[in-house]
Amino acid sequence: MGNTSHAALDGARVRFQADADLSAPMTASGFVRPRGWRRAQPFNVHPAGRSERIQAAVDDGEFDVEYTVLDDVDHNGGTLRRALVRRPVATGGTREFVLTVWEGSSSSLATSLPGTNPDEVDDLFDRVAFRELRTGIAVDSPVDESVRPLRCLKEVGDTLLEVRPLSPAVTRTLPRQRGRSVDHGEIFRRNQTSRDVLLVTETAAIYAAPLGDHDNHVDLAAEIAVSWG
């Protein structure tokens, strides 16, 4: 039986236990209210090296964008890498934004701002409070779940798990009828046309989606234990 844990964006511990390969990393995302910032700002946590992986994908032609690294700046015990991105839009012309990734020793924290002014990024990262953990990154600035609930993504074998905490915003979206009882909660079909299944435990809602033409995700949802917090 395998066990592992990762940090959600707010630092909450997300634990997994299953008779499966749990070695794949987890990504975490959500909206944050940095001190004095004008709006809720999205942030994403990835394994360390996110900016290098983006650069490699651009160099390999995987993205139809112009990607120009502006600079690397020491910040909060890591390196802040800022890049100007121009990408075509369907209506014509281009969309421009500054993509910024803070690189730590084990994790990356990424966000973007519209426009071409990198100084706004400095202001943003001066306002957001965060710290690196052994299991990820904890953003200590207030989380704003009114925009979108916190979310974590993790591949387990040939299944993609999407994990959310059982916050009031998430609980309101859950089925009202009882599901099928399994070892660690109840499972439901996501909807009548989807192959995804929903596992609801005491502290989390987990969507399991197959990465291929199989039903292994159903068996995984029936036996995996997931907790949040």
Buried (B, 14 or more C-beta within 10 A) or exposed (E): EEEBBBBBBBBBBBBBBBEBEBEBBBBBBBBBBBEEBEEBBBBBBBBBBBBEBBBEEBEEEEEEBBBEEBEEBEBBEBBBBBBBBBEEEEEEEEEEBBBBBBBBEBBBBBBBBEEEEBEBBBEBBEBBEBEBBEBBBBBEBBBBBEBBBBBBBBBBBBBBBBBBBBBEBBEEEBEEEEBEEBEBBBBBBBEEEEBBBBBBBEBBBBBBBBEEEEEBBBEBBBBBBBBBB
